[in-house]
Amino acid sequence: MVAGMRILVTTTSFQDTPGAHHDVLRASGFDIVTARGPLGEAALLALLAGDGFDGILNGDDAITARVIDAALPRLRVIAKYGIGLDSIDVAHASARACRCCSRLASTTPRSPSTRSAS
């Protein structure tokens, strides 16, 4: 368990697909907060207010420069559940030492597990 780590999960495909990934997330010891995405910038900014998050597991949410800046300095990683990073301002996140990666969706189980953009 990583004490105090908070993760925001907004990807509905991750949340709605049955499987062991739910058990893994529960067993992580992280404080998991869920929201139904895809979320726009304003909704994400509202969620980030307060204690913030160490990580975001997102789908097609608008992870803009404003969202990234609002999540700092706590935010360490943005993990896209799906293909591509086009909904994330990767250059902005990378310039602020926030790692971005994608995990191919469950529809492609034999594909490489992680693609990093940082």
Secondary structure, 3 states (H helix, E strand, C coil): CCCCCEEEECCHHHHHCCCHHHHHHHHCCCEEEECCCCCCHHHHHHHHCCCCCCEEEECCCCECHHHHHHHCCCCCEEEEECCCCCCECHHHHHHCCCEEEEECCCCCCCCCCCEECC
